[in-house]
């Protein structure tokens, strides 16, 4: 009788089978972790000080997320290095969804080129959970300044030459101001401030000729009649502030649109990422969310995690080109 040999299993098939067997418990653990999430208080990381424009957004979302998470949400302000400290803190946090970074993802993309040695590679270390909004950076002047338009300001700055100065406090403002300078041949000197609020006294006293600041701070100061907005940075006018002209239409082409996002460490299990995405999108997409985001001169923007991550990747390349165009030397 002919002896029947057992079926031969290739090494590749065996390894594949072992991999699948090993992966099954891991998948089960991830699913269980998601079902148990959150199992303690959740920390929302803010890259700027309490009371800053960014802090306003972070704390508003923290308050709205509490009932959805069923846990206390603690806001932790990790300030410094144009947001790099908070970014690194988030990237090195335990990837379990209990540390959520709510910040301008635009700044993360910009910092990859603004610094010679960024603390982390954001494309590899940070996962976008949900996008929140689209917002402008604003070119502002003191309310009693004699120039009413960007053209009038430009003419004044050309006369003043290297004695002219302007204030910035974040990556977007730095690039916006530099492109304005480069495009129109101005010699205004940049003065970098820790926060937008720190620049206010110098701006209103006339020590600064203009500033390129975030939308939240700028709009709040316009309401108090402390500042006046001459132009905004996006390529097209935003729905929420259609009366403000863009730098592009005024002869200084740029496509600088800020966007806030909720982010977590890259290794965070996908079920937790998806769950957070649903929560953030439900808040951003609500009527209350629209009212709040409009109140800080921004348009709501919801997306999937994959869409947000793809846009971050695109922005890293865009900001590398814009920073080169602005001739900003990495720090």
Buried (B, 14 or more C-beta within 10 A) or exposed (E): EEEEEEEEEEEEEEEEEEEEEEEEEEEEEBEEBBEEBBEEEBBBBBBBBEEBBBBBBBBBBBEBBEEBBEBEBEBEBBBEBBBBBBBBBBBEBEBBBBBBBBBBBBBBBBBBBBBEEBBBEBBEBBBBBBBBBBBBBBBBBBEEBEBEEBEBBBEBBBEBEEEBBBBBBBBBBBBBBBBBBBBBEBEBEBBBBBBBBBBBEBBBEEEBBBBBBBBBBBBBBBEEEBBBBBBBBBEEBBEBBEEBBBBBEBEBEBEBBBBBBBBBBBEBBEBBBBBBBEBBBBBBEEEEBBEBBBBBBBBBBBBBBEBBBEBBBEBBEBBBEBBEBBEBEEE
